[in-house]
Amino acid sequence: MSPWLLFWYLIAAVTTAAVLVFMIALVREALLLGRTARRFQEQAQPVVDDLGREAARASDRAANLSPPGKARP
């Protein structure tokens, strides 16, 4: 086997190993991001529900108001 062929095999092996390491790191980061997003959603959901209830209450209240200068039916 020629030294150049051995050199290119070595380069290919190092490059393949580096790509695999980066792919593993990418998958780990994606899993971490998913867990963090799920945790954020669990913590924010009560606040979102409360805001929805308050918005519905304000909408009902605004619907019951009469325009200025007009009497309520």
C-alpha positions as a Markdown table, in Angstrom:
| # | Residue | x | y | z |
|---|---|---|---|---|
| 1 | Met | 0.0 | 0.0 | 0.0 |
| 2 | Ser | 1.4 | 3.4 | -1.0 |
| 3 | Pro | 1.9 | 6.1 | 1.7 |
| 4 | Trp | -0.4 | 8.4 | 0.0 |
| 5 | Leu | -3.3 | 5.9 | 0.1 |
| 6 | Leu | -2.7 | 5.4 | 3.8 |
| 7 | Phe | -2.6 | 9.1 | 4.3 |
| 8 | Trp | -6.0 | 9.6 | 2.6 |
| 9 | Tyr | -7.5 | 6.7 | 4.5 |
| 10 | Leu | -6.4 | 8.3 | 7.7 |
| 11 | Ile | -7.9 | 11.7 | 6.7 |
| 12 | Ala | -11.1 | 9.9 | 5.8 |
| 13 | Ala | -11.2 | 8.1 | 9.2 |
| 14 | Val | -10.6 | 11.3 | 11.1 |
| 15 | Thr | -13.2 | 13.2 | 9.1 |
| 16 | Thr | -15.7 | 10.5 | 9.6 |
| 17 | Ala | -15.1 | 10.4 | 13.4 |
| 18 | Ala | -15.4 | 14.2 | 13.6 |
| 19 | Val | -18.7 | 14.2 | 11.7 |
| 20 | Leu | -20.0 | 11.4 | 14.0 |
| 21 | Val | -19.0 | 13.4 | 17.1 |
| 22 | Phe | -20.8 | 16.5 | 15.8 |
| 23 | Met | -23.9 | 14.5 | 14.9 |
| 24 | Ile | -24.0 | 13.0 | 18.4 |
| 25 | Ala | -23.6 | 16.5 | 19.9 |
| 26 | Leu | -26.4 | 17.8 | 17.7 |
| 27 | Val | -28.8 | 15.1 | 18.7 |
| 28 | Arg | -28.0 | 15.7 | 22.4 |
| 29 | Glu | -28.6 | 19.4 | 22.0 |
| 30 | Ala | -31.9 | 18.7 | 20.2 |
| 31 | Leu | -33.1 | 16.5 | 23.0 |
| 32 | Leu | -32.1 | 19.1 | 25.6 |
| 33 | Leu | -33.9 | 21.8 | 23.7 |
| 34 | Gly | -37.1 | 19.5 | 23.5 |
| 35 | Arg | -36.9 | 18.9 | 27.3 |
| 36 | Thr | -36.5 | 22.6 | 28.0 |
| 37 | Ala | -39.4 | 23.6 | 25.7 |
| 38 | Arg | -41.6 | 21.0 | 27.4 |
| 39 | Arg | -40.7 | 22.3 | 30.9 |
| 40 | Phe | -41.3 | 25.9 | 29.8 |
| 41 | Gln | -44.7 | 24.9 | 28.4 |
| 42 | Glu | -45.6 | 23.2 | 31.7 |
| 43 | Gln | -44.6 | 26.3 | 33.7 |
| 44 | Ala | -46.2 | 28.8 | 31.4 |
| 45 | Gln | -49.5 | 27.0 | 30.8 |
| 46 | Pro | -51.2 | 28.2 | 34.0 |
| 47 | Val | -50.4 | 31.8 | 33.2 |
| 48 | Val | -51.7 | 31.4 | 29.6 |
| 49 | Asp | -54.9 | 29.8 | 30.9 |
| 50 | Asp | -55.4 | 32.7 | 33.4 |
| 51 | Leu | -54.8 | 35.2 | 30.6 |
| 52 | Gly | -57.4 | 33.5 | 28.5 |
| 53 | Arg | -60.0 | 33.6 | 31.3 |
| 54 | Glu | -59.3 | 37.3 | 32.0 |
| 55 | Ala | -59.6 | 38.1 | 28.2 |
| 56 | Ala | -62.9 | 36.3 | 28.0 |
| 57 | Arg | -64.1 | 38.1 | 31.1 |
| 58 | Ala | -63.0 | 41.4 | 29.7 |
| 59 | Ser | -64.7 | 40.7 | 26.4 |
| 60 | Asp | -68.0 | 39.8 | 28.2 |
| 61 | Arg | -67.8 | 42.9 | 30.3 |
| 62 | Ala | -67.2 | 45.1 | 27.2 |
| 63 | Ala | -70.1 | 43.5 | 25.4 |
| 64 | Asn | -72.4 | 44.4 | 28.3 |
| 65 | Leu | -71.3 | 48.1 | 28.3 |
| 66 | Ser | -73.6 | 50.5 | 26.5 |
| 67 | Pro | -72.2 | 53.1 | 24.1 |
| 68 | Pro | -72.0 | 56.7 | 25.5 |
| 69 | Gly | -75.3 | 58.6 | 25.2 |
| 70 | Lys | -77.5 | 55.5 | 24.7 |
| 71 | Ala | -79.5 | 53.7 | 27.3 |
| 72 | Arg | -79.2 | 50.0 | 27.9 |
| 73 | Pro | -82.1 | 47.9 | 26.7 |
